[in-house]
Amino acid sequence: MTDNTLTARRAWLVLGGLHLLNGTAPLRGSDPVVLVPLARPVETDWPSNTIVVGWNDLDGVELKARTVDGSRRHSALADGAALFPGMQPGGALRAAVTAVTGLPPGEQGPLVPLFYVSGDAAGVHVHSQVRFLAEDACFIRVTPEPVAVGAGPEELTWLAGAVEAHAEQFLFLNNHQRYYRKCFGGNELEYKYTLAPPVDSWGLTLELYRRVRGGELPGHAMEYRDEFQAWDYLNHLFEVTGPEAERGYVSFIPTTDGKHLVKRKWYAEDTFNRRETHTYGVQVEDDGGFERYVEEELKVQAVRMPSFRRVRYDINFESVRTGHVYGIFFDHCSLVADRDVVLNQCELEYLRSRTAVEPDEAAALAEMEEIASWLEGFLREHGQDATRGYYSKRTFLKDVVAARPSLSGAVS
C-alpha cells in the first residue's frame, strides 16, 4: 500500500494558480499545484454540496507541492492559519511553489484555493471555489458522480476534468453571488405560524439564530455571508378578484430609490405553494397611480386593502448536503391606519439553491418537513402556537376589513 492509496474517506485542499479558475491561461504541465491533506473531511455527510474551510480551523498542515506533470515535487510543513494572510499566499506556500517551479514569489502570479476534494478508494467528489475571503473559502460540488482517481487524488488524474467542469460553468461560479438556482419554477413554498401577541420577534430571532449557528439544526449551516437580515417597509396591497385565473394579490412596496417593487402572487385559497413574481424599479405614485397600474398594466380587477408596515427579521441557512437555502422569518405587521391592529407570524420558506449540479426538488420538500418539525418544537418551547398553516397577509387584511369595514382601502 502506498501513501497515496485511499483506505477510508479523506479530504484535500487544493491550491494553485488563479488562471485555473478564471481561464486567463490554460492548464499546463509546468503549473504548480499544492495539495494540503486535511486531518479529517470537513463534511459529515458524503457527498455534500457546500464546503467552507476556515484558515484558523487548520492546525499544522503538510504542503505537498508538485507540477501538474509530476516532474518536480516538494513537501513542507506550514501553519494552516497562515496559508493566506490577508488573502495573499503566505511565506510557506510561496516557498513550496518556488521549490517546484524555480520562480521567485514576485513571478509566481496569483495563488488561491482552487478545489476541495474528498472521497475514498471508490472515487472522489470535487468542489470548486466560489468565494475566497481573508477568513475562509467556500466551495460547491461540481461532480454529479464520484470521479475515479486511481492511485489517489495526489496524482491529479482528476484535475483536468475539474478545470474543464469549472470552465463550463464560469458564468455561474465566477460571478459574485450568482451561484444560485431556483427550484419550483417561480413558485413560493412557505409554511406560516401565526403567533399570539405580544411577540418578541427580535428575541426569538436571536435565540433561533444562536441555535442554528451553533449546529442544533442537523445538516444545516448559516448561509455563507448572508445569514441575518433585517427589513422594515410599507406594503400597499390589492386583492385581485378577477379574472378567475388571476386571483391573488398585487402589492406595491416603496424602495429606497423612490420607486416601487411590485409583487404579485396567484392563489385562490391560502396554500403552501403559490406562484410569485417580483418587478423592481416601477415608477408609480400613490395618487391613483396604483389603481391605474392595476387596471391598465395588469388588466385585472382588484380591491384595495388597508396598507400596512412590515418589520421582519430573517435568518438564512443552507443544507450542506443539497445546497438548498431556507429562511425563517419573524415579522410584525401593523396597519398604517391603526397601528394597534397587528399580525405576528413566523414563516419558513424555501429561498434558493447554491448548487452547480442539478438541484434536487424532492430533497427540498423533505428538508422543509424536517425543518418545520424542528421549528415547531422551538415555538412550543417558547409558549407559541406551533400549528402549521398558510394564513396569508391577504386573508388577514380581508378579516380586518370584515370586522371593521371603515378600514377598507385605508391609507396613510
SVG drawing of the C-alpha trace seen along z (x, -y; Angstrom):
<svg xmlns="http://www.w3.org/2000/svg" viewBox="-68 -62 83 64">
<polyline fill="none" stroke="black" stroke-width="0.4" points="0.0,0.0 1.4,-3.4 1.0,-6.7 -1.4,-7.8 -3.8,-4.8 -7.2,-5.7 -8.2,-3.4 -11.0,-5.5 -12.7,-8.7 -10.2,-11.6 -10.1,-15.2 -7.6,-17.6 -7.5,-21.3 -6.0,-22.1 -4.2,-25.4 -2.7,-26.8 -2.9,-29.5 -6.0,-31.7 -5.8,-31.1 -7.2,-27.6 -10.5,-29.2 -10.7,-32.3 -9.4,-30.9 -6.8,-33.6 -4.3,-30.9 -4.7,-27.1 -3.7,-24.3 0.0,-23.4 2.1,-20.5 4.5,-23.0 1.8,-24.6 2.3,-24.3 -0.4,-22.6 -0.2,-22.3 -2.3,-19.7 -3.0,-20.0 -4.2,-16.8 -6.7,-17.6 -6.8,-15.8 -10.4,-14.9 -13.1,-15.7 -15.0,-18.9 -18.3,-17.3 -20.1,-14.7 -22.4,-13.5 -20.9,-12.4 -21.4,-13.7 -22.1,-17.2 -22.8,-20.2 -21.3,-23.1 -17.9,-23.2 -16.4,-26.1 -12.8,-25.8 -11.7,-28.3 -8.0,-29.0 -8.0,-29.3 -9.6,-25.9 -6.4,-24.3 -3.6,-23.4 -0.2,-22.4 -0.5,-21.1 1.6,-19.5 2.1,-21.2 2.5,-18.7 3.7,-20.8 4.2,-19.4 4.0,-20.4 0.9,-19.1 3.1,-16.7 4.7,-15.4 8.3,-16.2 9.0,-18.1 7.8,-17.5 8.3,-19.1 6.9,-18.7 7.0,-21.1 5.1,-21.8 3.2,-25.0 0.8,-26.8 -2.7,-26.3 -3.8,-29.7 -1.0,-31.4 -1.8,-29.9 -3.5,-33.1 -2.9,-36.1 -5.0,-39.0 -5.9,-36.7 -2.2,-36.7 -0.3,-33.4 1.8,-33.1 5.6,-32.6 5.5,-28.8 3.1,-28.5 5.2,-30.7 8.4,-28.8 6.7,-25.5 5.8,-26.8 9.3,-28.2 10.7,-24.7 8.8,-23.1 8.9,-26.0 12.1,-27.8 10.1,-31.1 10.6,-33.7 7.4,-34.9 7.2,-38.0 6.9,-35.9 4.5,-33.2 1.3,-35.0 -1.9,-34.9 -2.2,-31.7 -5.6,-30.9 -7.7,-28.0 -8.8,-26.0 -10.7,-22.9 -11.8,-20.8 -11.6,-17.1 -12.9,-14.3 -13.7,-10.6 -12.4,-7.1 -10.9,-4.3 -14.1,-4.1 -13.8,-7.8 -13.9,-11.4 -16.1,-14.4 -14.6,-17.8 -15.8,-21.1 -14.9,-24.3 -14.1,-27.5 -16.8,-30.2 -15.9,-32.6 -12.5,-33.4 -12.0,-35.8 -9.4,-36.6 -11.1,-34.2 -12.1,-31.3 -13.1,-29.9 -16.4,-28.4 -16.6,-25.5 -19.5,-23.8 -19.6,-20.4 -19.2,-20.2 -19.1,-16.4 -22.6,-14.8 -21.0,-11.4 -17.7,-10.3 -14.6,-10.5 -12.1,-7.6 -8.6,-8.7 -6.5,-5.5 -3.6,-5.7 -5.2,-8.7 -6.1,-12.4 -2.5,-13.5 -1.6,-12.1 -4.0,-14.7 -5.7,-12.5 -8.9,-14.3 -7.5,-17.9 -8.0,-18.5 -11.7,-17.4 -12.2,-19.7 -10.7,-22.6 -12.9,-21.9 -16.0,-21.5 -15.4,-24.8 -14.8,-26.5 -18.1,-25.1 -19.9,-26.9 -17.7,-30.0 -20.7,-32.4 -22.3,-30.6 -19.2,-30.0 -17.1,-33.1 -19.6,-35.9 -20.4,-37.3 -23.5,-35.6 -24.6,-34.3 -24.1,-30.7 -27.8,-30.3 -30.6,-28.4 -34.3,-28.5 -36.4,-25.3 -40.1,-25.0 -40.5,-27.3 -41.1,-30.7 -43.3,-29.5 -43.0,-30.3 -43.1,-27.4 -43.8,-28.6 -45.2,-27.4 -46.7,-30.1 -47.2,-30.1 -49.5,-32.8 -48.3,-33.9 -50.3,-35.4 -49.2,-38.9 -47.2,-40.2 -44.4,-38.7 -40.7,-39.5 -39.7,-39.0 -36.2,-40.2 -35.6,-38.0 -37.0,-34.9 -34.9,-35.6 -31.7,-35.9 -32.4,-32.7 -33.1,-30.8 -30.1,-32.3 -27.9,-31.2 -29.2,-27.6 -28.9,-27.2 -25.4,-28.9 -24.4,-26.5 -25.3,-23.5 -28.6,-22.5 -30.3,-22.0 -28.6,-18.9 -27.2,-19.0 -27.6,-22.8 -25.2,-25.8 -25.8,-29.5 -25.9,-30.7 -22.4,-31.8 -22.0,-35.6 -25.8,-36.2 -27.1,-34.7 -29.0,-37.5 -31.2,-40.2 -33.5,-43.0 -36.3,-44.5 -38.8,-47.4 -41.1,-48.5 -44.6,-49.6 -46.9,-47.4 -49.9,-48.7 -51.8,-45.6 -54.7,-45.0 -56.7,-41.8 -57.0,-40.6 -60.6,-39.3 -60.7,-38.6 -60.4,-37.2 -60.5,-33.9 -57.1,-32.7 -55.5,-35.9 -56.9,-35.8 -54.4,-36.5 -52.9,-39.9 -50.6,-42.6 -48.7,-44.8 -46.7,-48.0 -43.6,-48.2 -41.7,-51.5 -38.0,-51.2 -35.1,-53.4 -34.7,-54.9 -38.2,-56.4 -39.7,-53.7 -41.6,-50.6 -41.2,-46.8 -44.4,-45.3 -45.0,-41.8 -47.7,-39.5 -48.9,-36.2 -51.5,-33.9 -53.7,-31.8 -57.4,-31.3 -57.0,-30.0 -54.2,-30.2 -51.8,-27.3 -48.2,-26.1 -47.2,-26.6 -48.0,-29.9 -46.9,-31.4 -44.9,-34.6 -43.2,-37.4 -41.3,-40.5 -40.9,-43.5 -38.4,-46.1 -38.0,-49.8 -41.6,-50.6 -42.1,-54.3 -45.6,-54.9 -47.1,-57.2 -49.8,-56.7 -52.1,-59.4 -54.3,-57.0 -51.2,-55.5 -51.5,-52.2 -55.1,-51.8 -54.2,-52.8 -51.3,-50.3 -53.6,-47.5 -56.2,-48.4 -54.1,-49.4 -50.9,-47.4 -52.1,-44.3 -55.6,-44.4 -57.2,-42.8 -60.0,-43.7 -58.8,-44.4 -59.9,-45.7 -57.6,-47.9 -56.8,-46.6 -55.5,-48.6 -51.8,-49.5 -49.5,-48.1 -45.9,-48.3 -43.9,-45.1 -40.9,-44.7 -39.2,-41.5 -36.0,-39.7 -34.7,-36.8 -32.1,-34.1 -31.0,-32.2 -29.3,-28.8 -28.5,-26.1 -28.4,-22.4 -24.7,-21.5 -25.8,-18.2 -28.1,-19.6 -27.2,-23.3 -30.9,-24.3 -31.2,-27.6 -34.1,-28.3 -35.2,-31.2 -37.0,-31.5 -38.6,-34.9 -40.3,-36.6 -42.4,-39.5 -44.7,-42.1 -47.3,-43.7 -49.3,-46.7 -51.9,-48.8 -50.9,-52.2 -54.3,-53.5 -54.3,-51.8 -51.0,-50.5 -52.8,-48.5 -54.1,-46.1 -51.3,-43.7 -50.3,-40.3 -47.3,-38.4 -46.0,-35.4 -43.1,-33.1 -42.5,-31.8 -40.4,-29.0 -39.6,-29.4 -37.5,-27.8 -35.4,-30.6 -32.9,-29.3 -30.2,-26.6 -26.5,-27.1 -25.5,-24.2 -23.6,-23.6 -25.2,-20.2 -28.9,-19.7 -30.9,-20.7 -33.0,-18.0 -36.5,-19.3 -37.7,-16.2 -35.0,-16.7 -36.0,-20.3 -39.6,-19.2 -38.3,-16.6 -35.9,-19.0 -38.7,-21.5 -40.7,-18.9 -37.7,-18.2 -37.0,-21.9 -40.7,-22.6 -40.8,-19.8 -37.7,-21.2 -39.0,-24.8 -42.4,-23.7 -40.5,-22.3 -38.7,-25.6 -42.0,-27.6 -43.7,-25.3 -40.7,-25.6 -41.3,-29.4 -45.0,-29.2 -46.2,-29.9 -48.7,-28.1 -46.9,-25.7 -49.8,-24.9 -48.5,-24.7 -50.6,-26.7 -50.8,-29.1 -52.6,-32.2 -51.6,-34.9 -51.4,-38.7 -54.2,-39.0 -56.5,-36.9 -55.5,-38.8 -56.4,-42.1 -59.7,-40.7 -60.5,-39.6 -59.7,-43.0 -62.0,-44.7 -64.8,-42.2 -64.6,-43.2 -64.0,-46.9 -65.4,-48.0 -64.3,-51.5 -60.7,-50.4 -61.3,-49.2 -58.8,-51.0 -57.4,-53.0 -54.0,-54.5 -51.8,-56.9"/>
</svg>
